[in-house]
Amino acid sequence: MPIDIDWSDAVLVMPPRKKAISIRLDEDVLDFFKREGEGYQRRMNAVLRSYMQQKSKPKKRA
């Protein structure tokens, strides 16, 4: 039985472009992320993005 899907409101979302770089990491750091399985580079990017966002927040005044 075919599935009838209305694609008229579909929106194409392009993922952000990634830049290929060469980076030197401590072996144990790389091993940690690789042990988690496929997608280790994506997870490393997410950790770096989280750090960047935290450091970019305005400082709270006392």
N, C-alpha and C positions, 0 to 999 in steps of 0.2 A: 504494500500500500504506500503510494508516494506521500511525502510530507509536503503540505502546502504552506510555504513560508513567504510572507510579504517582505521583500527586501527594499521597498521604495524609501523607507526612512533610514536605511543603513548608512553609516558614516565610516569612511575609511580613516583609520587612525594609524599614522606612521610612527614607529618607535623612533626615539631620538638616535641620531647618528652616533656611532662610537668611533673613537680615534685609536688606531693601533699604535702602541708605543712599546718601548723596551724598558723594563723596570727591574731593578735589583731588589730582591726580597730575601729576608732570612729564610733559610731552607725550612725551618720548623713552622714558620708562618704559612708558607705555601703548602706544605704538607697538611697542615690543619684544614685549610679550605678544600684541598683536593680530596681528603678523606670523607668529606661530606657528600661527595659524588658529583655527578654532572652539574654544570652550571656554576662551578666554583668562581669563575671570573665575574659572572653576574653578581654573585654574593659579595665578592670583594668590592665591586663597584658600589653596591648598596651600602656597605659599611663606610666606605669613603664618603659617599653622598650624605649619609646621616651625620658624620663628623663635620662635614662642610656646612650643613644646615644649622647644626648646633653652634658652630663658631660664628655663623653669619647673623645670628639673632642679636637684636639690640641688647646691650647690657642693661640689667635692671638697676635702678637707682635705689639706694638705701633710704 
